[in-house]
Amino acid sequence: MVQIAVCSYVHIQPRLSPTPPPVSFPCRNSKFVTSAPIKTKKTEAGKLGAITASGSLNQTVGGQLLPESESKNKKNTSKKRVFFLDVNPLCYEGSTPSLRSFGHWVSLFFSQVTHTDPVIAVVDGERGSEHRRQLLPSYKAHRIKFLRQLSASQRFSPGHVGRSHGVIMDVFRKCNVPVIKIEGHEADDVVATLAGQVLQRGYRVVIASPDKDFKQMISEDVQIVMPLAELDRWSFYTLKHYVSQYNCDPCCDLSLRCIVGDDVDGVPGIQHVAPGFGRKTALKLLKKHGSLENLLNAAAVRTVGKQYAQDALTKYADYLRRNYEVLALRRDVDVQLKEEWLVKRDTDNDSTTLSNFFKLLEGTQKLTHQSGSNFSNG
C-alpha cells in the first residue's frame, strides 16, 4: 500500500519478511560495492583527509588498489549525481535533539553541495530497527528518537505550527525534495535499496550522512558527504579516502565491523568474549581470506592464525554471523525509484523557505522563554 501525504512525501507500508535474503556484491569490476551524531570529533577532518565542499557475507577484499586512470576519472565525473539525504542524524546536536541543527545543515547542504542536483531525503520508518533488535536487543537501545521524545522546551506548542515532524516535511516539500519513509525499515536500508536502482540507471550516488554504516557501500560511483562540525562544512569522503584511511578495500568494511563491533550502534565486538582479538588481527585475517564468511569457513577446517584467534573464530562463529546480519544494509526494501525524483531540482524557494524556518524557531524560542518566565513569576 502506498500512501502519499503530500506531493513530495511518500509513505510506504512494505510487505517483507523480517530477514533479508542473501545478496552478493563483488568488490571488483562492479559499480556497486558493499562493504553519530552531528557533532564530529575534532580530529575527524584531518583523519579522513576529506575534501571540503564549496547483503551476503561472501564479499572479497581486493589487493592494493591501483590509481584510477585519467580516462576513468573523466568517465565517472561525467555521470550525473543523485544525492540521498539521511535526515534523522541531522536532527541532533551531539546527542541532543535540535531543529536548529537540522536547519543549519540542510541550508549548507543546499547552498554548498547539491545546488540543482536531485536530492532524495529519507527518514527512519516506524519500527525500523525492530528486526535488528530481535536479533540483538542492545542494537541502538540507547538512542533518543527525535520525532517522539522532544523535551517540553523543544516541542512546538500545538496551536503554533504543529509537531516538528510536519515542520521538517514542510521544508523539504517547499524545497522540492521528495521524502521517503517506509514502515518497518531504517533509512539506511531504504537508501541502500534506492541507491542500487539509481546506479542501474547510470548515475553516480552521493549519500549525505555522518553514519559510518554507509562506508560499506563506497565505490567508484558511490561517495559519502558528511557534516563536519569543526569545519562547519559538508565534506566529501570517497574511495580514495577510504583506502588511505584503512589501507584496504571498502569491501572488508562490513566484515571488519562485524568482528570489532560498533559501540555507537550497540553491537559488541568479538573482543568482549575473546580479549586480544582486535582490529589489527581482524584486518590481517580478512586481507588474507577475503571476507568474514570465507574466514569462518576456513577456520572450521584448518588453523588460520594464532591459537587465540583460531579458538575465537570457531567458538563464536554464530556470534559473528549475527553481527553481520545486524550490520549489513538491506537492499531488498519494497520501494521503487520514480523518474521524477531524478530531475533537476528547482531551488527558487530554498532561501525563503529556510529563512522562514529559522524565524519560526526564533519565535518559538521566545514564546517558550516567556511561558517559563510567567510560570516562575506566578
Disulfide bonds with the S-S distance in Angstrom:
Cys27-Cys251 1.19
